[in-house]
Amino acid sequence: MKKFKDKEILITGAGSGIGRATALAFAEVGARLWLSDINDDGNAETARLARAHGATVRTLQCNVADAESVAAMAATVHAEIEALDIVMNNAGIGSAGRFLDTTLETWRRVMDINLMGVVHGCHAFLPNMVERGQGGHIINTASAAAFIAAPDMPIYAASKFAVRGFTEALRGDMAKHNIGVTAICPGIINTPIVANSIMEGQMNNAERHRKVVQFYQKRNYTPEQVARVVLEAVRKNVAVQPVSPEAWGMYYAKRFMPGIIGKLSERELPF
Ligand SMILES: NC(=O)c1ccc[n+]([C@@H]2O[C@H](COP(=O)([O-])OP(=O)(O)OC[C@H]3O[C@@H](n4cnc5c(N)ncnc54)[C@H](O)[C@@H]3O)[C@@H](O)[C@H]2O)c1
């Protein structure tokens, strides 16, 4: 897909961070936006900013972990248009803590949002895109944690490895329908995700949590920088798109130095 003017795009998790910045980047190039989030206030603010760019915007409240909520959102969209052109399954949450400290409740919550949220979005919107027969694009937000699984993030890594695996499988399947499918792997991005992450075990410590938040803020790779790469990745129909330098580093390190990465991951984090 080369041009975005008047394309219908839906973004989940549009009320903050990468979702908001990508919504605004698509607004700037004339796309028509369907903004979705569980958080109405954040979503309304993204809508306000996008309208300031002259974009046509609809807002939809949706919990991506809930298949019925996503199906209801799809029914609302398909009551107005035959099919979306682009779906960005982006909503996600963070979690950190060593495996022995994790609860099954956290496993289910993170997998329901980060993995099943992506599956629900594809399940609800792809049939209409295929049926319409005019192609399109699916963007799934994975992570650099889909390349290297840090011992302090077993749940998050599992969810993002799964998103990447699903995305690659779907890409092969959708090619015959001229629907591109891309996994975005951002890196360390300055958004509120860490402040809102579920912390367990030794990570569940206010001082340590504050230090991780500070680390992301100091790194200060912005969601706007991610958004620019997202648009390019869709234009070029890239399969797996690392974004920040550290994401690229992790992508190549895992490929060419898997033994060293394995040894490094036995060390404690500096937080
Ligand atoms: N910030 C990073 O460093 C980073 C790095 C790699 C990947 N990611 C991924 O990027 C995506 C966006 O993260 P972000 O950094 O912009 O975070 P963020 O916290 O700024 O935004 C996430 C948005 O998702 C929404 N959301 C959370 N649970 C939801 C649910 N159940 N249903 C619908 N919406 C829900 C939140 O309300 C929020 O608006 C996530 O999938 C995240 O895992 C982020």
The ligand as an ORCA input file, in Angstrom:
! r2SCAN-3c Opt
* xyz 0 1
  N       6.766      1.567     24.915
  C       7.615      0.580     24.584
  O       8.813      0.619     24.945
  C       7.144     -0.552     23.721
  C       8.128     -1.355     23.179
  C       7.749     -2.435     22.396
  C       6.422     -2.693     22.180
  N       5.475     -1.913     22.716
  C       4.083     -2.256     22.454
  O       3.450     -1.165     21.838
  C       2.050     -1.216     22.111
  C       1.600      0.131     22.599
  O       2.302      0.407     23.791
  P       2.647      1.883     24.295
  O       4.060      1.883     24.695
  O       2.140      2.880     23.347
  O       1.808      1.865     25.665
  P       0.735      2.879     26.283
  O       0.499      2.382     27.659
  O       1.189      4.273     26.071
  O      -0.559      2.632     25.362
  C      -1.279      1.425     25.401
  C      -2.739      1.723     25.148
  O      -3.436      0.466     25.111
  C      -4.643      0.624     25.831
  N      -5.095     -0.666     26.358
  C      -4.541     -1.374     27.373
  N      -5.269     -2.489     27.584
  C      -6.271     -2.473     26.670
  C      -7.339     -3.353     26.396
  N      -7.552     -4.458     27.120
  N      -8.197     -3.043     25.382
  C      -7.996     -1.913     24.661
  N      -7.022     -1.029     24.887
  C      -6.172     -1.319     25.895
  C      -4.311      1.597     26.953
  O      -5.492      2.209     27.470
  C      -3.383      2.565     26.252
  O      -4.095      3.643     25.684
  C       1.863     -2.351     23.110
  O       1.442     -3.516     22.432
  C       3.245     -2.552     23.667
  O       3.449     -3.857     24.161
  C       5.809     -0.834     23.490
*
